Structure formats: structure tokens, C-alpha cells
Amino acid sequence: MKNMTTNVTTVLNMLTTHSHFIDTLLQHNDQKDEVKLSLVQLLHKLVVSCDKSCLNARDFGYLLPAYHGTLSEIDQCLLQIMIFYESNGMSMVAHKPFLFGNTALESYHAQRNASETLYKKPTPNRILACINSEIMIKSMEEFPIRRRMILHDSGPTPNFKTPTSDVYDPCFLVPALRELLLPENLVDCRAFLQQGALGYLYVCLSSHCAHLRNMAASCIARYYQHADAQRFSEKNLTLYVIDRVRNAVRYKD
């Protein structure tokens, strides 16, 4: 068994150090998605089977840019890999804010091409730039109400039965928005509203998963605190709607 683990670890190292590994992982081309999917599935199998001492938190540096936050097969597999890393003690703290997709890719290239002294870490609000308006609209129209939150101690989670690259995965997006809405961050509440993030959190309240509903409700409460201290044209109506939702939930309870 030890020799087998050693062999798996060796194969993993060979894979991740291959000259075409990063380029293949970071590509976002529908015509080449089958190649990327095969690579990600292989990476997942190797990561789960290897000696955990070879896992490195720096790997999030290429996993997040490869990830687009959707329910596609590729993204679901990448999310499983990142959650496995976290459950084995690899912290994502150094990679906050949790940028994803093309915005994360731009940040990744900027970090690689600049020295540590010249590289400027993205602000928390930068995550709002990751949101694609068309995908966000479809995510609200076709919200996956049966998607269950993936917990670190819940063991392997089966992929969502209807994979799609046109809908965001609430298992990633809601926790990412929760990080953005931490009290110490200066949140652009108007941009948060315009990008559809608040509307998405409202839709998440319809989830069949209690963990997702509770997290979405917590995010809305945090947003209220941020918005209450800011000035923007939609503020009064936005806070009014949040109050009405709160009252409706309390009444139903």
C-alpha cells in the first residue's frame, strides 16, 4: 500500500510539473473542454489517493483561475479538489478574495509577471467583477434548488445530476459572497446590487438545503449592515425590501 501511495504521489508530481499542465488547466475553450475535463478528473483521483504531505496551499493559485464557479462537470470536479485540500489542512486565506474565472486568470498572470513588491493584491470587491451578468440571470431563473452544500466532514459528494456551465454553483458563490461581506471589508453595496448578487441571495432562500438557506440569510443580514452605513440611490428601497423579507420569514416561522 505504501509503494502504491508513493507511485501515485510520483505520478501527481509528474503531472503538475509537466510543461503543458498549467496551460491546459487554465484554458477555457468549449472545443477543448473534453481534454480539460479528463485532466481535472485525473488530478482529482491522484490528489485523493496521494500522500497528503505533498499537498500544498500554493496549488490554489492555479486551481482558482481554472475554476469558473459554475455547475459544469469541470467546475464541480475542481471544487471537490479545493474542498479536499481544505479538509486536509490547506488554508485558502492567502488567496482571498476568492476570485474565479477570467478575473482570477488576469490576477494569476499579473502575480506571475510582477515581483512581490510590485504586485497589488486585489480588493475584496474585485470578486464582483468575476460575475458574468448573463450567467447570473440564468442562475436565478434556473436556480438548482436541490443542490446541497458540500461540507468538509460530509465525505464525498456526488456531482449535481444536471451539469451546466450556464448556472453558478451556490456551494461556491454563496460562501465567496459571505467572505466579501465580512464586517472589516469596505463593500461596494451598489455594485453588489447591480451585479445581481443580492438578488441571487434572495433566490438562495428557496434552496432545499438548510445550510445554504442559512448562509444566504446571513449574507443578506451582513449586506444590510454595510448598506445601512453607505449612501447610494437605491439604498432606501433595498433596505425596505430586506426588512419585508425578514418580516415575512419571521411571520412564517
ZAVEX-453565 format. One record per atom (N, C-alpha, C): residue number from 1; residue in one letter; y, x, z. Coordinates in steps of 0.001 Angstrom, whole numbers. Each point is the difference from the previous one (the first is absolute). Layout:
<sites>
num; residuo; yy; xx; zz
NUM; A; Y; X; Z
...
</sites>
This chain:
<sites>
num; residuo; yy; xx; zz
1; M; -1206; 833; 0
1; M; 1206; -833; 0
1; M; 1257; 869; 0
2; K; -56; 1122; 778
2; K; 1139; 900; 58
2; K; 273; 622; -1365
3; N; -1095; 411; -696
3; N; 161; 591; -1328
3; N; 593; -999; -984
4; M; -437; -1267; 164
4; M; 509; -1044; -885
4; M; 1500; -188; 216
5; T; 424; -13; 1291
5; T; 1417; -153; 313
5; T; 804; 1164; -555
6; T; -573; 1191; 135
6; T; 662; 1198; -523
6; T; 168; -86; -1508
7; N; -1037; -465; -682
7; N; 65; -134; -1453
7; N; 1058; -1017; -421
8; V; 59; -1122; 742
8; V; 993; -1031; -301
8; V; 1407; 563; 191
9; T; 187; 737; 1084
9; T; 1301; 608; 273
9; T; 391; 984; -1098
10; T; -976; 760; -463
10; T; 251; 955; -1084
10; T; 414; -720; -1280
11; V; -707; -1087; -310
11; V; 326; -785; -1201
11; V; 1402; -600; 128
12; L; 339; -488; 1199
12; L; 1329; -568; 228
12; L; 1082; 1057; -232
13; N; -220; 1186; 526
13; N; 966; 1086; -196
13; N; 125; 374; -1477
14; M; -1137; 7; -696
14; M; 23; 312; -1432
14; M; 778; -1064; -774
15; L; -196; -1257; 400
15; L; 674; -1105; -683
15; L; 1511; 67; 210
16; T; 427; 118; 1261
16; T; 1432; -66; 316
16; T; 776; 1242; -437
17; T; -711; 1094; -253
17; T; 685; 1217; -456
17; T; -98; 188; -1514
18; H; -632; -951; -676
18; H; -117; 90; -1467
18; H; 1390; -113; -631
19; S; 213; 714; -1057
19; S; 1327; 62; -628
19; S; 497; -1348; -523
20; H; -923; -925; -312
20; H; 405; -1304; -535
20; H; -65; -1117; 1044
21; F; -353; 334; 1232
21; F; -189; -1037; 1020
21; F; 1293; -770; 264
22; I; 1076; 710; 327
22; I; 1258; -656; 343
22; I; 543; -796; -1182
23; D; -10; 594; -1186
23; D; 533; -690; -1182
23; D; -763; -1289; -291
24; T; -1315; 39; 128
24; T; -821; -1193; -255
24; T; 236; -1054; 1066
25; L; 122; 435; 1250
25; L; 195; -934; 1103
25; L; 1361; -681; -73
26; L; 1008; 730; -443
26; L; 1359; -536; 1
26; L; 361; -757; -1270
27; Q; -869; 12; -993
27; Q; 310; -719; -1238
27; Q; -29; -1505; 242
28; H; 858; -715; -733
28; H; 22; -1467; 90
28; H; 45; -534; -1419
29; N; -1179; 1; -622
29; N; -132; -365; -1407
29; N; -1198; -928; -138
30; D; 265; -1230; -452
30; D; -1071; -999; -104
30; D; -1181; 498; -829
31; Q; 291; 812; -1013
31; Q; -1066; 481; -881
31; Q; -901; 1021; 696
32; K; 516; 629; 1048
32; K; -769; 1026; 694
32; K; -385; -420; 1419
33; D; 185; -1277; 314
33; D; -300; -478; 1349
33; D; -1472; 155; 360
34; E; -891; -108; -984
34; E; -1437; 143; 282
34; E; -310; 1401; 514
35; V; 661; 995; -573
35; V; -196; 1386; 444
35; V; 523; 163; 1419
36; K; 1190; -535; 249
36; K; 589; 107; 1333
36; K; -843; -748; 1028
37; L; -502; -1187; -365
37; L; -839; -774; 912
37; L; -1258; 779; 367
38; S; -643; 600; -977
38; S; -1212; 793; 264
38; S; 314; 1173; 920
39; L; 1141; 634; -221
39; L; 403; 1128; 839
39; L; 246; -450; 1436
40; V; 709; -1107; 156
40; V; 328; -500; 1340
40; V; -1262; -445; 738
41; Q; -921; -657; -707
41; Q; -1258; -423; 625
41; Q; -827; 1200; 440
42; L; -21; 1043; -819
42; L; -707; 1230; 370
42; L; 664; 649; 1206
43; L; 1320; 47; -11
43; L; 747; 576; 1120
43; L; -304; -747; 1294
44; H; -68; -1325; -95
44; H; -295; -813; 1183
44; H; -1378; 319; 569
45; K; -989; 72; -863
45; K; -1368; 296; 449
45; K; -77; 1379; 652
46; L; 679; 976; -576
46; L; -27; 1359; 537
46; L; 736; 88; 1333
47; V; 1143; -653; 94
47; V; 795; 28; 1233
47; V; -773; -614; 1159
48; V; -671; -1112; -258
48; V; -760; -687; 1049
48; V; -1206; 824; 440
49; S; -574; 769; -906
49; S; -1239; 735; 291
49; S; 214; 1446; 438
50; C; 1193; 534; -170
50; C; 219; 1429; 246
50; C; 181; 303; 1483
51; D; 57; 1289; 306
51; D; 325; 463; 1349
51; D; 1460; -365; 264
52; K; 242; -808; 1031
52; K; 1347; -530; 236
52; K; 1021; 1083; 316
53; S; -458; 1185; 356
53; S; 932; 1088; 306
53; S; 744; 483; -1244
54; C; -505; -370; -1177
54; C; 661; 451; -1234
54; C; 1081; -979; -456
55; L; 114; -1146; 685
55; L; 1054; -952; -340
55; L; 1341; 553; 465
56; N; 1035; -219; -780
56; N; 1313; 548; 317
56; N; 1071; -1057; -239
57; A; 894; -162; 969
57; A; 1057; -1002; -122
57; A; 907; 265; -1197
58; R; 22; 1235; -481
58; R; 830; 312; -1168
58; R; -494; -717; -1259
59; D; -1259; -463; 29
59; D; -541; -714; -1163
59; D; 745; -1306; -262
60; F; 656; -549; 1039
60; F; 801; -1210; -210
60; F; 1105; 273; -1020
61; G; 367; 1277; -126
61; G; 1058; 380; -933
61; G; -315; -353; -1437
62; Y; -1292; -5; -371
62; Y; -361; -419; -1365
62; Y; -670; -1372; -28
63; L; -520; -462; 1140
63; L; -630; -1323; 30
63; L; 1041; -1111; -137
64; L; 1124; 121; 694
64; L; 1038; -1034; -64
64; L; 643; -105; -1392
65; P; 328; 1113; -676
65; P; 538; -126; -1361
65; P; -1006; -596; -990
66; A; -1294; 185; 269
66; A; -1033; -559; -883
66; A; -187; -1491; 241
67; Y; 508; -481; 1130
67; Y; -217; -1375; 450
67; Y; 1182; -874; -411
68; H; -287; -1204; -510
68; H; 1062; -899; -455
68; H; 84; -1287; 825
69; G; -739; -58; 1096
69; G; 151; -1108; 936
69; G; -553; -1334; -446
70; T; -791; -25; -1072
70; T; -502; -1275; -519
70; T; -1458; -237; 407
71; L; -534; -1099; -493
71; L; -1398; -336; 267
71; L; -920; 443; -1141
72; S; 441; 945; -802
72; S; -877; 538; -1043
72; S; -1152; 752; 660
73; E; -1086; 204; -743
73; E; -1149; 726; 551
73; E; 399; 1408; 438
74; I; 822; 645; -805
74; I; 438; 1361; 321
74; I; 779; 19; 1305
75; D; 966; -905; 125
75; D; 840; -9; 1199
75; D; -784; -388; 1251
76; Q; -921; -945; -136
76; Q; -808; -375; 1162
76; Q; -835; 1181; 483
77; C; -529; 771; -934
77; C; -814; 1166; 348
77; C; 863; 1087; 646
78; L; 1200; 218; -545
78; L; 917; 982; 577
78; L; 422; -402; 1406
79; L; 221; -1293; 211
79; L; 373; -470; 1338
79; L; -1131; 241; 987
80; Q; -1230; -235; -435
80; Q; -1159; 269; 857
80; Q; -49; 1482; 385
81; I; 296; 869; -951
81; I; -5; 1442; 274
81; I; 1059; 343; 1043
82; M; 1213; -519; -172
82; M; 1085; 316; 931
82; M; -279; -542; 1393
83; I; -586; -1192; 74
83; I; -347; -567; 1301
83; I; -1101; 821; 654
84; F; -942; 495; -802
84; F; -1066; 854; 537
84; F; 594; 1290; 574
85; Y; 957; 562; -700
85; Y; 686; 1194; 506
85; Y; 630; -289; 1365
86; E; 727; -1107; 81
86; E; 674; -350; 1256
86; E; -992; -227; 1131
87; S; -1113; -664; -307
87; S; -1001; -286; 1031
87; S; -690; 1265; 485
88; N; 158; 1090; -747
88; N; -580; 1284; 397
88; N; 1070; 985; 471
89; G; 1102; -555; 480
89; G; 1013; 816; 663
89; G; 1063; 614; -876
90; M; 21; -347; -1289
90; M; 1026; 553; -887
90; M; 1245; -888; 66
91; S; 1100; 540; 479
91; S; 1222; -784; 180
91; S; 835; -51; -1278
92; M; 580; -1176; -252
92; M; 871; -182; -1161
92; M; 1473; 140; 365
93; V; 269; 357; 1245
93; V; 1380; 49; 490
93; V; 890; 875; -878
94; A; -507; 1145; -416
94; A; 800; 938; -800
94; A; 353; -563; -1373
95; H; -672; -1090; -397
95; H; 209; -551; -1342
95; H; 811; -1297; 29
96; K; 598; -308; 1147
96; K; 896; -1153; 52
96; K; 1290; 340; -729
97; P; 634; -982; -647
97; P; -461; -1367; -233
97; P; -1156; -16; -1005
98; F; -838; -1027; 90
98; F; -1211; -50; -813
98; F; 315; -454; -1426
99; L; 612; 914; -763
99; L; 290; -303; -1400
99; L; -1302; -83; -780
100; F; 7; -786; -1077
100; F; -1200; -132; -821
100; F; 403; -171; -1451
101; G; -962; 205; -879
101; G; 247; -199; -1421
101; G; 952; 1020; -605
102; N; 781; -432; -1000
102; N; 867; 916; -740
102; N; 1065; 644; 882
103; T; 510; -750; 976
103; T; 1006; 557; 907
103; T; -593; 1128; 827
104; A; -1225; -192; 472
104; A; -686; 1053; 756
104; A; -287; 1196; -894
105; L; -312; -275; -1263
105; L; -289; 1080; -947
105; L; 1248; 857; -235
106; E; 1153; -650; -132
106; E; 1259; 733; -164
106; E; 268; 877; 1217
107; S; -226; -550; 1186
107; S; 205; 757; 1236
107; S; -978; 1163; 94
108; Y; -1240; -236; -446
108; Y; -1038; 1036; 29
108; Y; 402; 1182; -879
109; H; 466; -294; -1217
109; H; 409; 1068; -919
109; H; 1246; 724; 522
110; A; 921; -762; 591
110; A; 1212; 614; 548
110; A; -339; 957; 1134
111; Q; -962; -408; 834
111; Q; -397; 847; 1121
111; Q; -708; 1264; -483
112; R; -797; -134; -1049
112; R; -729; 1160; -530
112; R; 938; 981; -697
113; N; 1049; -525; -623
113; N; 889; 853; -787
113; N; 1162; 584; 797
114; A; 213; -519; 1216
114; A; 1110; 486; 822
114; A; -535; 767; 1202
115; S; 820; 879; 520
115; S; -390; 722; 1212
115; S; 133; -933; 1192
116; E; -591; 374; 1130
116; E; 51; -839; 1197
116; E; 1436; -233; 453
117; T; 865; 980; -206
117; T; 1389; -139; 446
117; T; 811; -914; -916
118; L; -394; -79; -1283
118; L; 749; -819; -956
118; L; -541; -1422; -120
119; Y; -1270; -191; 373
119; Y; -610; -1329; -148
119; Y; 613; -980; 995
120; K; 434; -1133; -496
120; K; 596; -1030; 843
120; K; -1003; -1125; 203
121; K; -387; -211; 1241
121; K; -998; -1028; 313
121; K; 560; -1383; -320
122; P; -793; -861; -645
122; P; 473; -1349; -339
122; P; 360; -803; 1248
123; T; 989; -865; -133
123; T; 378; -877; 1103
123; T; -986; -1167; 67
124; P; -128; -646; 1166
124; P; -932; -1134; 128
124; P; 234; -1096; -1039
125; N; 1278; -241; -364
125; N; 303; -1052; -970
125; N; -545; 293; -1391
126; R; -387; 1252; -225
126; R; -508; 397; -1317
126; R; -1265; -768; -369
127; I; -709; -499; 1017
127; I; -1235; -745; -274
127; I; 300; -1275; -793
128; L; 1208; -538; 149
128; L; 363; -1208; -740
128; L; 62; 275; -1500
129; A; 278; 1264; -361
129; A; 43; 372; -1418
129; A; -1392; 42; -615
130; C; -1027; 32; 846
130; C; -1379; 11; -501
130; C; -425; -1368; -516
131; I; 694; -1039; 448
131; I; -412; -1367; -315
131; I; 372; -375; -1429
132; N; -996; -409; -758
132; N; 197; -492; -1359
132; N; 262; -1507; 79
133; S; 1138; -448; -518
133; S; 399; -1401; 157
133; S; -998; -968; -629
134; E; -557; 362; -1160
134; E; -964; -885; -659
134; E; -1284; -121; 820
135; I; -466; 1134; 531
135; I; -1214; -32; 824
135; I; 266; -749; 1298
136; M; 1203; 170; 556
136; M; 328; -694; 1246
136; M; -5; -1516; -202
137; I; 581; -460; -1091
137; I; 22; -1439; -282
137; I; -1426; -538; -137
138; K; -826; 718; -747
138; K; -1383; -443; -187
138; K; -771; 78; 1313
139; S; 344; 967; 849
139; S; -675; 144; 1292
139; S; 262; -1198; 896
140; M; 1191; -589; -144
140; M; 322; -1191; 787
140; M; -617; -1253; -618
141; E; -46; -32; -1329
141; E; -579; -1162; -685
141; E; -1517; -54; 168
142; E; -632; 1168; 11
142; E; -1465; 65; 72
142; E; -437; 801; 1227
143; F; 626; -291; 1126
143; F; -285; 759; 1220
143; F; -1484; -109; 380
144; P; -645; 1127; 291
144; P; -1436; -13; 350
144; P; -216; -445; 1447
145; I; -16; -1294; 223
145; I; -33; -521; 1369
145; I; -1275; 373; 756
146; R; -1060; 372; -718
146; R; -1260; 353; 664
146; R; -151; 1511; 214
147; R; 998; 759; -376
147; R; -41; 1452; 220
147; R; 91; 277; 1501
148; R; -940; 782; 519
148; R; -45; 301; 1429
148; R; 616; 1364; 267
149; M; 727; 114; 1105
149; M; 573; 1285; 384
149; M; -1116; 1005; 262
150; I; 162; 1216; -516
150; I; -996; 1052; 197
150; I; 344; 743; 1282
151; L; -873; -97; 983
151; L; 230; 653; 1289
151; L; -809; 1286; 82
152; H; 534; 992; 691
152; H; -665; 1306; 77
152; H; -1373; -84; 639
153; D; -169; -923; 943
153; D; -1261; -71; 737
153; D; -911; -1117; -496
154; S; 318; -547; -1176
154; S; -786; -1140; -492
154; S; -1127; 408; -943
155; G; -127; 1314; -258
155; G; -1052; 468; -896
155; G; 386; -216; -1450
156; P; -915; 282; -933
156; P; 294; -137; -1430
156; P; 408; -1427; -355
157; T; 1039; -119; -798
157; T; 488; -1310; -409
157; T; -264; -197; -1485
158; P; -674; -1087; -368
158; P; -273; -228; -1424
158; P; 1291; -208; -778
159; N; -4; 411; -1253
159; N; 1174; -186; -843
159; N; 263; -1480; -230
160; F; 1268; -324; -234
160; F; 373; -1372; -291
160; F; -721; -436; -1267
161; K; -518; -1210; 0
161; K; -898; -451; -1067
161; K; 672; -125; -1362
162; T; 1311; -195; 1
162; T; 699; -163; -1277
162; T; 1041; 1100; -148
163; P; -420; 1199; -402
163; P; 952; 1109; -123
163; P; 1037; -270; -1078
164; T; 1239; 365; 265
164; T; 1078; -172; -966
164; T; 1101; 1007; 279
165; S; 577; 528; -1051
165; S; 1099; 952; 149
165; S; 1352; -706; -28
166; D; -17; -1343; -49
166; D; 1238; -781; -81
166; D; 413; -605; 1330
167; V; -765; 267; 1063
167; V; 287; -575; 1316
167; V; -57; 1101; 1053
168; Y; 1010; 34; 860
168; Y; 18; 998; 1065
168; Y; -1039; -319; 1069
169; D; -494; 1049; 630
169; D; -993; -140; 1066
169; D; 725; -116; 1337
170; P; -75; -1154; 660
170; P; 696; -159; 1285
170; P; -507; 950; 1076
171; C; -1223; 499; -151
171; C; -550; 934; 987
171; C; 769; 1314; 27
172; F; 690; 304; -1088
172; F; 853; 1193; -15
172; F; 1473; -362; 118
173; L; 439; -975; -785
173; L; 1433; -275; -92
173; L; 582; -504; 1318
174; V; -712; -863; 705
174; V; 535; -531; 1259
174; V; 160; 1106; 1054
175; P; -1019; 850; 237
175; P; 203; 1114; 936
175; P; 1114; 949; -445
176; A; 142; 210; -1316
176; A; 1063; 879; -504
176; A; 1376; -600; 289
177; L; 133; -1311; -167
177; L; 1261; -672; 308
177; L; 267; 11; 1500
178; R; -1046; -88; 786
178; R; 161; 61; 1457
178; R; 565; 1359; 415
179; E; -472; 1071; -640
179; E; 527; 1337; 288
179; E; 1477; 91; -381
180; L; 361; -579; -1137
180; L; 1396; 2; -428
180; L; 883; -706; 1019
181; L; -513; -1073; 593
181; L; 792; -849; 891
181; L; 13; 464; 1456
182; L; -456; 1217; 256
182; L; 65; 531; 1362
182; L; 1450; -9; 481
183; P; 226; -256; 1294
183; P; 1372; -119; 526
183; P; 885; 1207; -289
184; E; -587; 1200; -33
184; E; 813; 1209; -193
184; E; 453; 213; -1445
185; N; -549; -772; -943
185; N; 386; 153; -1406
185; N; 1213; -861; -336
186; L; 841; 508; -885
186; L; 1138; -770; -487
186; L; -435; -693; -1289
187; V; -371; -1255; 116
187; V; -592; -745; -1118
187; V; 1085; -655; -850
188; D; -126; 119; -1299
188; D; 893; -700; -918
188; D; -526; -1431; -133
189; C; 513; -891; 841
189; C; -544; -1363; 79
189; C; 222; -795; -1280
190; R; 1083; 272; -692
190; R; 256; -726; -1251
190; R; -998; 428; -1077
191; A; -247; 1302; -95
191; A; -979; 493; -974
191; A; -1397; -502; 349
192; F; -308; -58; 1292
192; F; -1291; -505; 466
192; F; -195; -1439; -474
193; L; 1071; -781; 74
193; L; -38; -1398; -436
193; L; -105; -95; -1523
194; Q; 809; 765; -709
194; Q; 47; -78; -1461
194; Q; -1285; 495; -662
195; Q; -671; 947; 635
195; Q; -1248; 528; -558
195; Q; -1192; -924; 256
196; G; 241; -1089; 700
196; G; -1062; -976; 244
196; G; -860; 306; 1204
197; A; 361; 1032; 775
197; A; -835; 401; 1131
197; A; -40; -1073; 1088
198; L; 1149; -629; 273
198; L; 17; -1048; 1027
198; L; -793; -1214; -469
199; G; 180; -389; -1251
199; G; -766; -1123; -543
199; G; -1492; 269; 45
200; Y; -374; 1244; -266
200; Y; -1417; 378; 44
200; Y; -547; -160; 1413
201; L; 791; 382; 1000
201; L; -446; -138; 1391
201; L; -187; -1470; 373
202; Y; 871; -872; -527
202; Y; -179; -1438; 234
202; Y; -1342; -464; -561
203; V; -308; 435; -1213
203; V; -1258; -393; -638
203; V; -1189; 512; 805
204; C; 139; 1185; 589
204; C; -1088; 585; 798
204; C; -356; -857; 1214
205; L; 917; -857; 419
205; L; -280; -890; 1133
205; L; -1074; -1029; -349
206; S; -318; -136; -1290
206; S; -1042; -945; -427
206; S; -1375; 650; -65
207; S; -76; 1302; 297
207; S; -1271; 722; -84
207; S; -1043; -593; 943
208; H; -1265; 61; -406
208; H; -1098; -430; 866
208; H; -309; 1040; 1070
209; C; 588; 1187; -133
209; C; -247; 1096; 944
209; C; 1053; -19; 1105
210; A; -442; -178; 1232
210; A; 930; -73; 1130
210; A; 781; 1298; 174
211; H; -646; 1144; -248
211; H; 687; 1293; 134
211; H; 1169; 98; -980
212; L; -220; -440; -1231
212; L; 1065; 48; -1003
212; L; 1130; -963; 353
213; R; -354; -1201; 446
213; R; 1025; -979; 380
213; R; 859; 539; 1137
214; N; -649; 549; 1015
214; N; 733; 516; 1158
214; N; 900; 1172; -387
215; M; -509; 864; -868
215; M; 795; 1158; -424
215; M; 1203; -446; -829
216; A; -215; -985; -868
216; A; 1102; -521; -813
216; A; 1058; -655; 886
217; A; -439; -759; 998
217; A; 935; -641; 927
217; A; 795; 1045; 773
218; S; -671; 1079; 390
218; S; 673; 1098; 702
218; S; 1046; 657; -898
219; C; -335; 165; -1277
219; C; 944; 586; -957
219; C; 1240; -879; -161
220; I; -214; -1305; -86
220; I; 1123; -931; -154
220; I; 907; 56; 1224
221; A; -606; 96; 1187
221; A; 785; 107; 1235
221; A; 823; 1288; 9
222; R; -600; 1091; -458
222; R; 728; 1273; -66
222; R; 1148; -86; -1014
223; Y; -279; -636; -1129
223; Y; 1040; -147; -1022
223; Y; 1169; -795; 564
224; Y; -281; -1026; 760
224; Y; 1048; -834; 603
224; Y; 933; 856; 847
225; Q; -588; 890; 813
225; Q; 803; 864; 868
225; Q; 899; 921; -827
226; H; -546; 546; -1072
226; H; 803; 871; -867
226; H; 1113; -794; -684
227; A; -356; -1154; -559
227; A; 957; -802; -766
227; A; 1116; -542; 882
228; D; -332; -345; 1226
228; D; 980; -567; 929
228; D; 1135; 979; 288
229; A; -278; 1282; -130
229; A; 1005; 1030; 306
229; A; 736; 488; -1248
230; Q; -308; -585; -1162
230; Q; 625; 453; -1245
230; Q; 846; -1099; -636
231; R; 766; 396; -1003
231; R; 797; -947; -768
231; R; -447; 36; -1459
232; F; -424; -1136; -506
232; F; -301; -144; -1424
232; F; 105; -1479; -340
233; S; 279; -301; -1245
233; S; 387; -1357; -397
233; S; -1043; -1061; 319
234; E; -1283; 363; -48
234; E; -1061; -995; 228
234; E; -432; -83; 1466
235; K; 711; 706; 878
235; K; -454; 139; 1390
235; K; -208; -1345; 699
236; N; 1006; -864; 0
236; N; -84; -1248; 768
236; N; -1158; -881; -465
237; L; -141; -138; -1313
237; L; -1085; -827; -528
237; L; -1356; 628; 316
238; T; -77; 1321; -99
238; T; -1262; 700; 267
238; T; -436; -187; 1448
239; L; 936; 185; 933
239; L; -335; -164; 1418
239; L; -319; -1460; 320
240; Y; 697; -924; -666
240; Y; -271; -1424; 203
240; Y; -1438; -338; -399
241; V; -430; 506; -1155
241; V; -1367; -269; -473
241; V; -1025; 592; 964
242; I; 252; 1219; 482
242; I; -932; 619; 951
242; I; -96; -834; 1268
243; D; 1137; -481; 488
243; D; -7; -851; 1200
243; D; -807; -1269; -232
244; R; 145; -599; -1168
244; R; -730; -1233; -305
244; R; -1510; 265; -44
245; V; -375; 1127; -590
245; V; -1423; 355; -59
245; V; -542; 212; 1407
246; R; 761; 691; 833
246; R; -418; 228; 1390
246; R; -205; -1323; 729
247; N; 947; -899; -159
247; N; -99; -1291; 676
247; N; -1188; -806; -505
248; A; -267; 72; -1293
248; A; -1131; -732; -572
248; A; -1316; 526; 550
249; V; -97; 1304; 128
249; V; -1229; 603; 528
249; V; -193; -390; 1449
250; R; 1067; 40; 779
250; R; -101; -373; 1412
250; R; -388; -1468; 154
251; Y; 590; -841; -884
251; Y; -295; -1427; 77
251; Y; -1462; -259; -313
252; K; -515; 698; -1010
252; K; -1395; -181; -383
252; K; -932; 470; 1106
253; D; 368; 1120; 678
253; D; -834; 503; 1081
253; D; -47; -1002; 1146
</sites>
